[in-house]
């Protein structure tokens, strides 16, 4: 089974790739009782997939330092590119982490 702190790695990578699009500090890694019916929690419970994430966005955009808070089709395409880049980075470093006896520790200060 994966170490709990390793589930923080993928959102951390996203935030490092583009801190204007992804905010690591706003990530929530707990499973609140009210969220038990969500697909993310249901998939984790049923399949025991160790890293299940929900990426949320809004047509109104975000507030992470953009002068124009509304997302355009270009912004959404950029989010998709960053997501794909993060998957590639994650897949390349995850085997090394899994084989390492060291514990990966990420804190919110790492993304500041």
N, C-alpha and C positions, 0 to 999 in steps of 0.2 A: 504494500500500500504506500502511496505517496505521502511524504511529509506534509503536514498542513501548510507550512510556510511556502512550500513550492507552488501552491495554488495562486500565490501572489505574483509569481514570476511573469506570467503572460500580460497581465495589466501593467506591470512595471515596464515591460519592454515597449508596449504601446505608448505609454507616457514618455518614455525616453525618445522614441522615434519622432513624436510630435506633441510636445506639451501644450500646444495651442488647440489641439483637437481632443486630447485625452487627459483627464485629471485623475491621477492615481489617488490623491488624497480623498476623493469622493467615492472611491470604490468601497463596497461593503462585502465582507467575506463571511458574515454570519448567516445562519439560516433561521430567521425569525419564524415563529409558529404560524404567523399569518401568511408566510410565503410558501408553506408546504404544498399548496396546490399549484404552484407555478411549474412550468415545464422544466426549468433549470433544476429545481430541487427534486422533482419527480424523476427526471432522467438520472440524476445522481443516485437517488435511492434505489431505483429499479435495476440499473445497469452497473452501478458502482464505478462509473467513469470518474476518475479522480479530479479532472479539471473541466467543469462545465461553467460556461460564462453566458451572461446576457449583455449584449451591447445595445444600449438604448440611445436613440437620437430623436430629435424633434424637427419638424418642418420649420419651427421658429428659430432653430439654431441653439447655440450655446453661448456662454458668457465668458469664455476663456481668452480674453484679450483680443477678440476680434472687433474691429471698428464697425463691422456690419454683422449683427447677431443672427441674421437669417441665413440658413444654409441654401446654397445654390446647387444645381446638379453637379457642378464642378467640385464643390466642397464634399458632397456625398461620394463622388468618385475618388477623391483624395482619401477620404476615410476608408474606402474599400482597399485602395492601394496600401495604405499604412497597415491595415489589418492583415493583408497578404504578406507584407514584409515582416510583420511581427511573427506570423506563423512560421516563416522560413527561419528567422533567428531562433525562435523557441525550439524548433525541431533540431537545429544544429547544436544548441547548447544543452538541451535536456539530457541526452545520453551521458554526457560528461558529469552532469549533476547527479544523475541516478547512480553512477558508478563510484562517485566520490564518497568517502567516509565523512566528509565535512558536512555540516548542516548549513543550508542556505538560509540566511536571515535577511529579510528585506523589511525595512521600516518605512513609514511615511516620510521620514527625513531624507531617505535615499532619493526621493523624487523631487525634493525641494529645489 
